[in-house]
Amino acid sequence: MELTSPVGVDHFTAALRVIATISRTTEKNMLIDSHCHLDFPELNEDLPALLARAREAGVGLMVTISTRVAKFADLKEIVETHD
């Protein structure tokens, strides 16, 4: 999935990107975590296991929310590492 900076991207465009991603999936009964913070420091050590548990529970898509634009590079790294 392509990840671009949230700066200058309106919410409608971002929502369309999420919908396009969902429509490309072959799994029709997946869960979507629409608001998570995968960059929180307390998740660092356990992030791979957390993502595995989410997948096992049927979560097919997670929308991780940035609380600061300055942290966007950290989120991008998480997404690219754990796509």
C-alpha positions as CSV (number, residue, x, y, z in Angstrom):
1,M,0.0,0.0,0.0
2,E,1.3,3.4,-0.9
3,L,1.7,5.7,2.1
4,T,1.8,9.5,1.6
5,S,2.1,12.4,4.0
6,P,-1.1,13.4,5.7
7,V,-0.2,17.1,5.2
8,G,-2.4,18.5,2.5
9,V,-4.5,15.3,2.1
10,D,-8.1,16.0,2.9
11,H,-10.2,13.5,4.9
12,F,-12.3,12.6,1.8
13,T,-9.2,11.6,-0.2
14,A,-7.8,9.6,2.7
15,A,-11.2,7.8,3.1
16,L,-11.2,7.0,-0.6
17,R,-7.8,5.4,-0.3
18,V,-8.9,3.2,2.5
19,I,-12.0,2.2,0.6
20,A,-9.9,1.3,-2.4
21,T,-7.6,-0.8,-0.2
22,I,-10.6,-2.6,1.3
23,S,-12.2,-3.3,-2.1
24,R,-9.0,-5.0,-3.3
25,T,-8.9,-7.6,-0.5
26,T,-10.1,-11.1,-1.3
27,E,-11.4,-11.6,2.3
28,K,-14.9,-10.3,2.5
29,N,-15.5,-10.8,6.2
30,M,-12.6,-9.1,7.7
31,L,-12.6,-6.7,10.6
32,I,-11.1,-3.2,10.4
33,D,-9.5,-1.5,13.3
34,S,-10.4,2.1,12.3
35,H,-8.5,3.9,15.0
36,C,-5.3,2.6,16.6
37,H,-2.0,4.1,17.7
38,L,0.7,1.6,16.7
39,D,3.4,4.1,17.4
40,F,2.8,4.3,21.1
41,P,6.1,3.4,22.9
42,E,4.6,0.8,25.1
43,L,3.8,-1.3,22.0
44,N,7.3,-1.3,20.5
45,E,8.5,-4.6,22.0
46,D,5.3,-6.5,21.4
47,L,4.2,-5.0,18.1
48,P,4.9,-8.0,15.8
49,A,3.0,-10.3,18.3
50,L,0.2,-7.7,18.6
51,L,-0.2,-7.6,14.8
52,A,-0.2,-11.4,14.6
53,R,-2.9,-11.6,17.3
54,A,-5.0,-9.1,15.4
55,R,-4.6,-11.1,12.1
56,E,-5.6,-14.3,13.9
57,A,-8.7,-12.5,15.3
58,G,-9.7,-11.6,11.8
59,V,-8.5,-8.0,11.6
60,G,-7.5,-7.4,8.0
61,L,-6.8,-3.7,8.1
62,M,-5.6,-1.3,10.8
63,V,-5.8,2.5,10.4
64,T,-3.1,3.9,12.7
65,I,-3.7,7.4,13.7
66,S,-1.0,10.0,14.1
67,T,-1.2,12.4,17.0
68,R,1.6,14.7,15.7
69,V,2.7,15.4,12.1
70,A,6.2,15.3,13.4
71,K,5.8,11.6,14.2
72,F,4.6,10.7,10.7
73,A,8.0,9.2,9.7
74,D,7.8,6.8,12.6
75,L,4.3,5.7,11.5
76,K,5.5,5.3,7.9
77,E,8.3,3.0,9.1
78,I,5.9,0.9,11.1
79,V,3.6,0.5,8.1
80,E,6.4,-0.3,5.7
81,T,7.9,-2.8,8.1
82,H,4.7,-4.6,9.0
83,D,2.6,-4.3,5.8
